[in-house]
Amino acid sequence: MEYSKVLVGKEDWLFLQNDTNRIVEQNVGLLKFSPEDVKRWVGILETRSATLKDRGIKYYFLAAPNKESVYPEYLPEGYIFSEQRPIHQIIEGLSTSTVKLHYPLDVLKRYKSELQLYTQVNTHWNARGAYIAYEYLANIIKKDYLLKVVDWADIIFEDTEISEDLGNKLNPPQTSTYVRARVKNAKAQIIYDNGRINSGRIQISQNSDTTLPTAIIFHDSFMTEGMLPFIMESFSRAQFIHTPIVDYNLIDQLKPDIVITEMVERFIICIPSDF
């Protein structure tokens, strides 16, 4: 059991620690980007946007907030949570750029008093948190494209008991309620899945509404953990690839209308190399 990976907070909320991204050091402000690394990140995002614009494709970058960023009140005593983390350095670095990083922290915090949005024993958001982030992003994209945005009333939320991905590191495993979702009268379905776990997984969705735009979505587990049922309803066809990079060869082959990157906040510390 990987006890060292789990930080037990208030009211038995579990958080990640001792991971490869050094999330605790990011959260308390000890691990930050150098000015050169901020410029590298900004350069990557501006290159992606410009390269895709030359192909007639719009690019969107969604940073999924860490669980700690939404629920710092459940962190253990003595955990001094910083409001100036690597994600803020990138946002500030883009402040004079036409490229934007979309970070739905404020909207998630707005809803958390009414709904639990992340899972007590898991690093991920639950389906309600994922939907709020999806709606936030979809409404941004809708300014540029005729996009269907799934309505909250069209979703069936279902509770289940889970222990992963932090709870199952304890002995005995700690469980809590996890919220899954499905869309009523869904028009989109997954027509291909290579079955890989996490990195390298490829899924393709097809929608019976062929008037919607097409998309390639590069993502991490925050997409497959909750957001996928909603976002595939917004596109006539979408290809989902679990990777932090943007694959220009695939883009040139499929010629989507839209390219999206989704990346959880803690992964921002690792600067990807598209080439």
Secondary structure, DSSP 8 states (H G I E B T S, - for coil): --GGGEEE-GGG-EEE-S-TT-HHHHHTTSS---HHHHHHHHHHHHHHHHHHHHTT-EEEEEEE--HHHH-GGGS-TT----S--HHHHHHHHTTTSS--EE-THHHHHHHTTTS--B-TTSSSB-HHHHHHHHHHHHHHHTTTS------GGGEEEEEEEE-TTTGGGSSS---EEEEEEEETT--EEEEEE----STT-EEEEEES-TTS-EEEEEE-HHIIIIIHHHHGGGSSEEEEEE-SS--HHHHHHH--SEEEEEEEGGGGGS-----
